[in-house]
């Protein structure tokens, strides 16, 4: 399994777990064969259309999945989860006052998580 493909596999496993979906169900919902995600996790190199279908289903930019699969060159954000990259892009589209509000809300959430982690 290539380094890029193992990153894609890890992301797919986490994305399915987060949504409480089996790999087969996530594959089916993405419009792919039932074993598509399983094959990627086992080391198969997905083609462009499979990457685009996965991106569409999981709601992340296709270029992020294509990067994880090794079809596009990595960027400085290569270690960021695609969901985080998509969220940042959404905030970038907001007017500056709403950007500041979103960042303030993120900080509050992260502080709450840190406090809960430290208390536990």
Helices and strands as residue ranges (DSSP letters): H 3-18, H 23-29, H 36-41, H 48-58, H 62-68, H 82-92, H 96-119
